[in-house]
Amino acid sequence: IATPLTRWYLAEGSTTGGFNLYYLIQNATSQAAQIEIRYLRLAPAAPVVKTYTVGANTRRTIYVNGEGSGLDETDVSAVVTSTNSVPIIVERAMYLDSNAQLFGAGHDSAAIPEPSLTWLFAEGATGPFFNMYLLIANPNDQPLEVSGRYLLPSGEVIARSYSVGANARFTIS
């Protein structure tokens, strides 16, 4: 992350099955940050909005699975905003309980500073060992149409279109 900002976006997140989802917020300033998280769920479910305080020169961990009804067993995206203009840094960590082992697998990624109309993904595999998912967050008040082009090793291009609800999360499998 190049610099702290006042708004961040997270497309990926799930509290279903054995997934444990955490939002990590760092405030490296001398003033407390007032944070609003708008949790975007699968359409037609309305967003869930919650507020938090991140103290001066601290980091706060939010365990999304434990944030109550509507967030405890869902796929979710988020818009994280510092409502008092204190710049912050946001990451998302997910862990999977696997084979009776707590946190048997996991990964972390930084939030993005702004949505985009175009995304390119170089990595992707399907087949007997892999499941591929593309996760889309639409933080806008209007639904949108998304076009995907899948480039196969043979050179074939497969085009698909998807409808994503307003203020919602969408998963392409």
N, C-alpha and C positions, 0 to 999 in steps of 0.2 A: 504494500500500500504506500503510495507516494506521499500522501498527506492526509491528516484528519479532515473530515467534512461534517456537515450537519445533516446529511441524508444519505442513506445506503439502501441497496436492494439485494434481496436474497431470493433466488428462484427455487432452490432445492431445500427440501426438508420433509421429514416424515416421522410421525410418532406411532405408526402402525406396527403390528407384529412385535418383533424384538428390537425395533429401533429406539434409540435414546437420542433426542435432539437438544442441542444446546446453542444458544446465542451468546457470544462473548463480546462484551462492549468495553472498550478502553477509553478512559478520559484522562489525558495527560496534561490537563490544565489545572489552574488553581481555583476553579469555580465548579460547583456541582453541575452536572448536566441533567436536565429534565428530558426524559426519553418517552416517545410514543412509538409503540410497535403496532402496526396494522397488519394483522395476520390474515393472509389471503388464502381462503380455502377453496375446495372444488365447487364450481358453480352447481346449483344456484345458492349455495350457502353464503350468507352475508359475512363480511370480514368481522373478525374479533379485534377490538382495539383495547390495548392495555397501556398503562403508564408506569414508569419506573424512574428512580433517581440513581445516577451513577456519581458517587462522591468524587471530589477533587483528587487528582493523582491516584486513581484507583481503577480496577477492572471489576466488572460485574458479570457473573455467569447466570443466565436465565435457562432453567431446565424447562423447555417448552412442554414436555409431557406432563409436567406438574402444574401447568397454568390453568387448569380447570376445564369444565365442560366445553366441548367444541374444539379443544386442542389436544385432548388426551388420546385420540385414536383417529388421526387424519393425516393426509398429505397437505403440506402447507408451504406457502411462500411468505415473504414479509417485506414491508417497507419500514425502516427504522429511521426515525427523525428526532433530532435534538430540537425540542420546541423552544428552548431559550437560547438558541444559536451558539451553544458551546460545541466546538468541533470534537468528533469522536471517531474511533476506528471500530469496525464491526466485522466479526467472523462468524462462521457457522461450523459447528462440529457435530458429527453424527457417529454413533457407535451402534453396533449390532451385537446383541447377545447371541452366541452361536455355540451349538453343542454343549449346552449347559454352562458355558463360560461367559461370565459377565464381561462385556466389552471385547468379545472375541475378534472383532474387526472394527475398523473405524477410519474416518478421514476428516479433513478440515479444509475449508476454503474461505477466502476473503469475500466479503460482499463487494458488489460493484457500485460505482459512484453514480451511474445513471443508466436508465433503460436504453435500448437501441432497437432500431428497426431491422438490423441485419446482424446475424451471428453465424460464425463459421466454426465447425467442429471437425478437426482432423481425425480424431480417434473415434472408433465405433466398431463394434463387432456383435454379430448375432450368430446363433448356432447352438450346438448341443451343450456348450459350456457357459455361454454368455447370454445375458439379457441386457438389452440396451434401452435406456430411457432418456428422452429429452424432456426437460421440465421448463415450462413456460409460466411466467408471472405476468399478468396484465393488471397493473396498478391504476388503470384509468377507469373513468366512469362509463365508458362505452365498450361494448364487446368488440373484438377484432378478429379478422381472418388472418391466419398464418399459413404461409406456403413453405413446404419443406422439399428439398431436392436431395435425394440420397444417391451418392456416387458409388457405384459398385466396381470391384476390381476389373470386371470385364469391360468397363467403359460405359455400361448401360446407366442411364439416369432414370430414377423413379421419382415422379412428382406427386405430392399429396397436399391437400388443403385441410385445414382444421379451423374450427370455430372456438374461440376462447372467450368466456364470459367476462363481463365487466368486474373489476376488483376481485379477480379470481385466479386460481392456480389451475394449470392444465398439464397432464402427463401424456406424452406420446410414447407408446411402448413398441 
